[in-house]
């Protein structure tokens, strides 16, 4: 699954020091459940409150759902990271696939836009809102990568 096109620039990590990482291969709908469980568990380990754990897991579920729905298969890397400058822990989500890609990222990031009927079109915009740091890269016909981070606020570990 790591045979991504070299044109991609976005990778997991890079900001802060990784504390731990888990990689989840997404091939079936029940893999999304494992993503939610893993993200909640790791967000708890990073010190996020229960309500934050649920919202971070919802963001991860949106990313996993998009992979399964649009690309069929992909990967989600979940990591606890430490911001060495501020001394805080955070959680990082890195979703990647080699699916069809997104033709127009700007349009896809608009509230209520979806290429699917019966969809609210809130997925990617809600991930960006929940996580705080959000980066997306897509090459039409080659795949999509999303990197999102959320940091614990004003707490030194």
C-alpha positions as CSV (number, residue, x, y, z in Angstrom):
1,X,0.0,0.0,0.0
2,X,3.0,2.3,0.3
3,X,3.4,2.7,-3.5
4,X,2.1,6.3,-3.5
5,X,2.9,8.5,-6.5
6,X,6.1,10.6,-5.9
7,X,4.2,13.8,-6.8
8,X,2.7,13.8,-3.3
9,X,4.4,16.0,-0.8
10,X,2.2,15.5,2.3
11,X,3.4,12.9,4.8
12,X,2.6,12.0,8.4
13,X,4.7,13.5,11.1
14,X,7.0,16.4,10.6
15,X,5.7,18.7,13.4
16,X,6.6,17.8,16.9
17,X,8.1,14.6,18.2
18,X,6.1,11.4,17.7
19,X,5.3,9.6,20.9
20,X,3.5,6.6,19.3
21,X,1.9,5.7,16.0
22,X,-0.5,3.1,14.7
23,X,-1.3,2.4,11.1
24,X,-4.7,1.0,10.1
25,X,-5.4,-0.5,6.6
26,X,-8.9,0.4,5.4
27,X,-10.5,-2.2,3.1
28,X,-13.9,-2.9,4.7
29,X,-16.5,-0.8,6.4
30,X,-15.8,-2.5,9.8
31,X,-12.2,-1.0,9.6
32,X,-13.8,2.3,10.3
33,X,-15.0,1.0,13.7
34,X,-11.4,0.1,14.5
35,X,-10.3,3.6,13.5
36,X,-12.8,5.1,15.9
37,X,-11.8,2.8,18.7
38,X,-8.1,3.4,18.2
39,X,-8.4,7.2,17.9
40,X,-10.5,7.4,21.1
41,X,-8.0,5.2,22.9
42,X,-5.0,7.3,21.8
43,X,-6.7,10.6,22.4
44,X,-7.4,9.5,25.9
45,X,-3.7,8.5,26.3
46,X,-2.7,11.9,25.1
47,X,-4.9,13.5,27.8
48,X,-7.9,14.7,25.8
49,X,-11.2,14.9,27.7
50,X,-13.9,12.4,26.9
51,X,-15.9,14.9,24.8
52,X,-12.8,15.8,22.8
53,X,-12.0,12.1,22.3
54,X,-15.4,11.6,20.7
55,X,-15.1,14.6,18.4
56,X,-11.6,13.6,17.3
57,X,-12.9,10.1,16.7
58,X,-15.7,11.6,14.6
59,X,-13.1,13.5,12.5
60,X,-11.2,10.2,12.0
61,X,-14.4,8.4,11.0
62,X,-15.1,11.0,8.4
63,X,-11.7,10.5,6.8
64,X,-12.0,6.7,6.9
65,X,-15.5,6.9,5.5
66,X,-14.3,9.0,2.6
67,X,-11.5,6.6,1.8
68,X,-13.8,3.6,1.8
69,X,-16.6,5.4,-0.1
70,X,-14.5,7.1,-2.8
71,X,-11.2,5.1,-3.0
72,X,-12.3,1.7,-1.8
73,X,-9.1,1.2,0.2
74,X,-6.4,3.2,1.9
75,X,-4.6,3.8,5.2
76,X,-5.1,5.8,8.3
77,X,-2.1,6.6,10.6
78,X,-3.0,7.7,14.1
79,X,-0.3,9.2,16.2
80,X,0.3,10.9,19.6
81,X,2.7,13.8,19.0
82,X,4.5,16.2,21.3
83,X,5.0,19.9,20.3
84,X,8.5,20.4,21.6
85,X,8.2,24.2,21.5
86,X,5.0,24.4,23.6
87,X,5.4,21.2,25.6
88,X,2.0,19.9,24.8
89,X,0.7,16.6,23.4
90,X,-1.6,16.3,20.5
91,X,-3.1,13.7,18.2
92,X,-2.4,13.4,14.5
93,X,-4.5,11.8,11.8
94,X,-3.0,11.0,8.4
95,X,-5.4,9.5,5.8
96,X,-4.1,8.4,2.4
97,X,-5.4,6.5,-0.6
98,X,-4.7,5.9,-4.2
99,X,-8.2,6.4,-5.3
100,X,-9.6,8.8,-7.9
101,X,-8.6,12.0,-6.1
102,X,-10.5,15.2,-5.7
103,X,-11.0,17.2,-8.8
104,X,-11.6,20.5,-7.0
105,X,-10.4,20.8,-3.4
106,X,-11.7,24.3,-2.9
107,X,-15.2,23.1,-3.8
108,X,-14.9,20.0,-1.7
109,X,-14.0,22.1,1.4
110,X,-17.2,24.1,1.1
111,X,-20.0,23.3,3.5
112,X,-22.8,21.2,2.0
113,X,-20.9,20.2,-1.2
114,X,-20.9,16.6,-2.1
115,X,-20.6,14.5,-5.2
116,X,-22.9,12.0,-3.7
117,X,-26.7,12.2,-3.5
118,X,-28.2,12.0,0.0
119,X,-24.9,13.3,1.6
120,X,-24.8,16.4,3.9
121,X,-21.4,17.4,2.5
122,X,-20.0,18.3,5.9
123,X,-17.2,15.7,6.1
124,X,-14.0,17.5,5.2
125,X,-15.1,20.9,6.5
126,X,-16.0,19.3,9.9
127,X,-12.6,17.6,10.1
128,X,-10.9,20.9,9.6
129,X,-13.1,22.6,12.2
130,X,-12.6,19.8,14.8
131,X,-8.9,19.3,14.4
132,X,-7.5,22.8,14.1
133,X,-4.6,22.0,11.8
134,X,-5.7,20.6,8.5
135,X,-3.8,20.0,5.3
136,X,-5.1,18.3,2.2
137,X,-3.4,17.2,-1.0
138,X,-5.0,15.4,-4.0
139,X,-3.9,14.5,-7.4
140,X,-6.9,13.9,-9.6
141,X,-6.7,10.3,-10.8
142,X,-3.9,9.4,-8.3
143,X,-5.2,9.8,-4.8
144,X,-5.7,12.0,-1.8
145,X,-3.9,12.7,1.5
146,X,-5.1,14.5,4.5
147,X,-3.1,15.4,7.6
148,X,-4.9,16.8,10.6
149,X,-3.7,17.6,14.1
150,X,-5.3,18.7,17.3
151,X,-3.3,19.9,20.3
152,X,-4.2,19.9,23.9
153,X,-4.5,23.5,25.0
154,X,-2.3,25.3,27.6
155,X,-1.2,22.2,29.4
156,X,2.5,21.3,29.9
157,X,3.2,17.6,30.2
